[in-house]
């Protein structure tokens, strides 16, 4: 499997998953996630998948300063309904990194390690999503402003030619290259850019509709 070279340069996140430890899946329950894992999950690499991975990793790190984040130990709320826009794509990446799942998630073992119903949608939030620790109630709100990492000017025209089947092989390769160049900028140049990614500590009295 050959991914673009820049994938290996993207920051990775190590977490501790008590379920993985309990079932002997990983020593000490320690798992590591990289951007390529998000791509395998989504089946593609795009600005949405990239920004979701950044938000998930940075939010988990902020919630667990100085220690390994606990996968399965958080709830994730989203401002938009699941079916709206790219919310479902973002939610999938958040499940991968945090363990928080929707209604079909793992039901647990003897009341432990429950992962289902740890995502909620159409919540009253100031930003795109909120990640909340189940043990302490500490919460981080997060959002991404990808307009600050614009696509190359020729992308729009190339995209239309590709969709209409009018692009030749060279144009299709150029489109794919430019597409991944934008993803690369998001992940490598703007990972810690607070003008692109917004995080803030939040109260946890979220109301759901």
C-alpha positions as CSV (number, residue, x, y, z in Angstrom):
1,X,0.0,0.0,0.0
2,X,1.6,3.2,-1.1
3,X,0.5,6.4,0.5
4,X,1.8,9.9,-0.2
5,X,5.2,10.4,1.5
6,X,3.9,13.3,3.7
7,X,1.6,10.9,5.6
8,X,4.5,9.6,7.6
9,X,5.4,13.1,8.7
10,X,2.0,13.9,10.2
11,X,1.9,13.9,14.1
12,X,0.6,10.7,15.6
13,X,-1.4,10.1,18.8
14,X,-0.7,7.4,21.4
15,X,-3.7,6.5,23.6
16,X,-4.5,4.0,26.3
17,X,-7.6,1.9,25.6
18,X,-8.7,-0.1,28.7
19,X,-10.7,-2.5,26.5
20,X,-7.7,-3.3,24.4
21,X,-5.7,-4.1,27.6
22,X,-8.5,-6.2,29.1
23,X,-8.9,-8.3,26.0
24,X,-5.1,-8.6,25.4
25,X,-5.2,-6.7,22.1
26,X,-2.3,-4.4,23.0
27,X,0.2,-4.5,25.9
28,X,-0.9,-2.0,28.5
29,X,-3.8,-1.0,26.2
30,X,-1.5,1.4,24.3
31,X,-2.5,2.1,20.7
32,X,-1.1,4.6,18.3
33,X,-3.0,6.3,15.5
34,X,-1.7,8.1,12.5
35,X,-3.3,9.9,9.6
36,X,-3.1,6.8,7.4
37,X,-5.5,5.1,9.8
38,X,-8.0,7.9,9.2
39,X,-7.5,7.5,5.5
40,X,-8.1,3.7,5.7
41,X,-11.3,4.3,7.6
42,X,-12.6,7.0,5.3
43,X,-11.3,5.4,2.1
44,X,-9.8,8.8,1.0
45,X,-7.7,11.7,2.0
46,X,-9.3,15.1,1.9
47,X,-9.4,18.4,3.9
48,X,-12.3,17.2,6.0
49,X,-10.6,13.9,7.0
50,X,-7.4,15.8,7.7
51,X,-9.1,18.5,9.8
52,X,-11.1,15.9,11.8
53,X,-7.9,14.0,12.6
54,X,-6.2,17.2,13.8
55,X,-9.2,18.2,16.0
56,X,-9.4,14.7,17.4
57,X,-5.7,14.4,18.3
58,X,-5.3,17.9,19.6
59,X,-8.5,17.8,21.7
60,X,-7.5,14.5,23.3
61,X,-4.1,15.8,24.1
62,X,-5.6,18.9,25.7
63,X,-8.0,16.9,27.8
64,X,-5.2,14.6,29.1
65,X,-2.2,16.9,29.7
66,X,0.9,15.0,30.7
67,X,-0.7,11.5,30.3
68,X,-1.9,9.2,27.7
69,X,-5.4,10.0,26.6
70,X,-8.0,7.4,27.5
71,X,-9.7,6.0,24.3
72,X,-13.2,5.1,25.3
73,X,-13.2,7.6,28.2
74,X,-14.8,10.5,26.4
75,X,-18.1,11.6,24.9
76,X,-18.3,13.6,21.6
77,X,-21.0,16.1,20.8
78,X,-21.6,17.7,17.4
79,X,-23.3,21.0,16.6
80,X,-24.8,19.7,13.3
81,X,-27.1,16.8,12.7
82,X,-25.4,13.6,11.6
83,X,-26.7,13.8,8.1
84,X,-25.7,17.4,7.5
85,X,-22.8,18.1,5.3
86,X,-19.6,16.3,6.3
87,X,-20.6,15.8,9.9
88,X,-20.8,12.0,9.4
89,X,-17.2,11.9,8.0
90,X,-15.9,13.9,10.9
91,X,-17.8,11.7,13.4
92,X,-16.2,8.6,11.9
93,X,-12.7,9.9,12.4
94,X,-13.6,11.0,16.0
95,X,-14.8,7.5,16.7
96,X,-11.5,6.1,15.4
97,X,-9.4,8.2,17.7
98,X,-11.6,8.6,20.8
99,X,-13.5,5.4,20.8
100,X,-16.8,7.3,21.3
101,X,-19.4,5.6,19.0
102,X,-22.9,6.1,17.9
103,X,-25.9,3.8,18.6
104,X,-24.3,0.8,17.0
105,X,-21.1,0.9,19.0
106,X,-19.8,-1.7,21.4
107,X,-22.3,-2.3,24.2
108,X,-19.7,-3.2,26.8
109,X,-18.8,-6.2,29.0
110,X,-20.7,-6.4,32.3
111,X,-21.3,-2.7,32.3
112,X,-17.7,-1.8,31.5
113,X,-16.0,-0.5,28.3
114,X,-19.3,0.8,26.9
115,X,-18.7,2.7,23.6
116,X,-22.2,3.1,22.2
117,X,-24.3,6.2,22.5
118,X,-21.1,8.3,23.3
119,X,-21.8,10.6,20.3
120,X,-24.7,13.0,20.1
121,X,-25.7,15.4,17.3
122,X,-27.6,18.7,16.8
123,X,-26.3,19.9,20.1
124,X,-26.2,23.5,21.3
125,X,-22.5,24.2,21.0
126,X,-20.4,27.3,20.2
127,X,-18.1,25.4,17.9
128,X,-18.2,22.4,15.6
129,X,-17.8,19.7,18.3
130,X,-17.1,19.1,21.9
131,X,-15.0,16.3,23.5
132,X,-15.8,15.6,27.2
133,X,-14.1,13.4,29.7
134,X,-16.5,11.0,31.3
135,X,-14.5,10.8,34.5
136,X,-14.0,14.5,35.3
137,X,-16.4,16.4,33.0
138,X,-13.6,18.4,31.5
139,X,-14.4,19.4,28.0
140,X,-12.8,20.9,24.9
141,X,-14.7,22.6,22.1
142,X,-13.1,22.5,18.7
143,X,-13.6,23.8,15.1
144,X,-11.6,24.2,11.9
145,X,-11.6,27.1,9.5
146,X,-10.3,25.6,6.3
147,X,-10.9,28.7,4.3
148,X,-7.6,29.9,5.7
149,X,-5.9,27.1,3.7
150,X,-7.4,27.7,0.2
151,X,-7.1,25.3,-2.7
152,X,-4.9,26.2,-5.7
153,X,-6.8,28.5,-8.2
154,X,-6.8,25.9,-10.9
155,X,-8.4,23.2,-8.8
156,X,-12.0,24.2,-9.5
157,X,-11.6,23.9,-13.3
158,X,-9.7,20.6,-13.1
159,X,-12.3,19.2,-10.8
160,X,-15.1,20.0,-13.2
161,X,-13.2,18.5,-16.1
162,X,-12.5,15.3,-14.1
163,X,-16.2,15.0,-13.1
164,X,-17.4,15.5,-16.6
165,X,-14.9,13.0,-18.0
166,X,-13.1,15.6,-20.1
167,X,-9.8,15.5,-18.3
168,X,-6.8,13.6,-19.8
169,X,-4.4,11.5,-17.7
170,X,-2.1,14.4,-17.0
171,X,-4.9,16.6,-15.8
172,X,-6.3,13.9,-13.5
173,X,-2.8,13.5,-12.0
174,X,-2.5,17.2,-11.6
175,X,-5.8,17.4,-9.9
176,X,-4.9,14.6,-7.5
177,X,-1.5,16.1,-6.8
178,X,-3.0,19.6,-6.0
179,X,-5.7,18.0,-3.9
180,X,-3.2,16.2,-1.7
181,X,-0.9,19.3,-1.6
182,X,-3.7,21.2,0.2
183,X,-4.2,18.2,2.6
184,X,-0.4,18.3,3.3
185,X,-0.5,22.0,4.1
186,X,-3.4,21.5,6.5
187,X,-1.6,18.7,8.4
188,X,2.0,19.8,8.3
189,X,2.0,23.6,8.1
190,X,-1.2,24.3,10.1
191,X,-1.4,21.5,12.7
192,X,-0.7,24.0,15.5
193,X,-2.1,27.1,13.8
194,X,-4.7,28.6,16.0
195,X,-6.1,30.7,13.2
196,X,-7.1,27.4,11.4
197,X,-7.9,25.2,14.4
198,X,-9.8,26.6,17.3
199,X,-9.9,25.0,20.7
200,X,-11.3,26.2,24.0
201,X,-12.1,24.8,27.4
202,X,-15.8,24.5,27.9
203,X,-18.5,24.0,30.5
204,X,-20.3,20.7,30.1
205,X,-23.9,21.7,30.5
206,X,-24.6,20.8,26.9
207,X,-28.3,20.5,26.0
208,X,-29.4,18.3,23.1
209,X,-32.3,18.8,20.8
